[in-house]
Amino acid sequence: MKGLGELERSIMDIIWAQPSPVTAREVGRLIADRDLAPTTVMTVLDRLTRKGFLLRTRDGRAWRYEPTESRDAYVAELMLEALDLTGDRSAALTRFAQAVSGTEAEILLRALTELEDE
């Protein structure tokens, strides 16, 4: 999975936060603090669609955009890609487990237990 640039990440954050698909105009309004030209927003949305982050559907004359996966799925994919960079996945996973908080460790343990039960 390809990474996201700063503007792409900002736009994905907006789209992930929406309960339904959004138009480029709506994204432009929601990212108003960046003062972007509408064409810039459309270009980034098109790029995100080509990269596979967004699904685009026609709504009259406009396009509506929605994420192909959740933010959680994207972050999990980034974590797996980071594991691929190490020569020792066991050591990297062990170090990760040692670095998380107690609450996060409990969540990991619960998820692993649920996988074993399946």
C-alpha positions in Angstrom: 0.0 0.0 0.0 1.4 3.4 -0.9 1.8 6.0 1.7 0.0 9.3 1.9 1.4 12.8 1.5 0.5 15.5 4.0 -2.4 16.9 1.9 -3.6 13.5 1.0 -3.6 12.5 4.7 -5.5 15.6 5.6 -8.2 14.9 3.0 -8.4 11.2 4.0 -8.9 12.3 7.6 -11.8 14.4 6.5 -13.3 11.7 4.4 -12.8 9.0 7.1 -14.7 11.3 9.5 -17.8 11.5 7.3 -20.8 9.2 7.8 -21.5 9.1 4.0 -19.7 9.8 0.7 -18.8 13.4 0.0 -18.2 15.6 -3.0 -15.1 17.6 -3.8 -17.0 20.8 -2.9 -17.9 19.4 0.5 -14.3 18.3 1.1 -13.1 21.8 0.1 -15.5 23.3 2.6 -14.3 20.9 5.4 -10.7 21.7 4.7 -11.2 25.4 4.6 -8.3 26.2 6.9 -5.9 25.2 4.1 -7.3 27.7 1.5 -7.0 25.3 -1.4 -8.3 25.9 -4.9 -11.1 23.6 -5.9 -9.0 22.1 -8.7 -6.3 21.2 -6.1 -8.9 19.3 -4.0 -10.2 17.5 -7.2 -6.7 16.6 -8.2 -5.9 15.1 -4.8 -9.2 13.2 -4.7 -8.5 11.8 -8.2 -5.0 10.8 -7.1 -6.4 9.1 -4.0 -8.9 7.2 -6.2 -6.1 6.0 -8.5 -4.0 4.9 -5.5 -7.0 2.8 -4.3 -7.8 4.8 -1.2 -11.2 6.1 -2.4 -14.1 4.8 -4.3 -15.8 7.3 -6.6 -19.4 7.2 -7.7 -21.4 9.6 -9.9 -24.1 11.7 -8.3 -25.6 13.8 -11.1 -22.8 16.0 -12.4 -20.7 15.5 -9.3 -18.6 12.7 -8.0 -19.0 11.3 -4.5 -16.0 9.9 -2.7 -15.8 7.3 0.1 -12.9 5.4 1.6 -12.3 1.9 0.3 -11.1 0.9 3.8 -11.3 2.3 7.3 -8.6 4.4 8.9 -7.9 1.4 11.2 -7.3 -0.9 8.2 -4.9 1.6 6.7 -2.9 2.0 9.9 -2.8 -1.8 10.3 -1.5 -2.1 6.8 1.2 0.5 7.6 2.2 -1.5 10.6 2.5 -4.7 8.6 4.6 -2.9 6.0 6.9 -1.7 8.8 7.3 -5.3 10.0 8.3 -6.3 6.5 11.2 -3.8 6.7 12.8 -5.6 9.6 15.0 -8.7 9.3 13.7 -10.1 12.5 9.9 -9.8 12.8 9.9 -11.6 16.2 12.3 -9.0 17.7 10.3 -6.2 16.2 7.0 -7.6 17.6 8.6 -8.2 21.0 9.9 -4.6 21.1 6.5 -3.3 20.0 4.7 -5.3 22.8 7.1 -3.9 25.3 6.5 -0.3 24.2 2.7 -0.3 24.4 0.8 0.7 27.5 -0.8 -1.8 29.8 -4.2 -1.0 28.4 -3.0 -1.5 24.8 -1.3 -4.8 25.8 -4.6 -6.0 27.2 -6.3 -5.1 23.9 -3.6 -7.0 21.9 -3.9 -10.0 24.2 -7.7 -10.0 23.9 -7.4 -9.9 20.1 -4.9 -12.7 20.0 -7.1 -14.8 22.3 -10.1 -14.3 20.1 -8.0 -15.4 17.0 -7.0 -18.6 18.8 -10.7 -19.3 19.7 -11.8 -19.1 16.1 
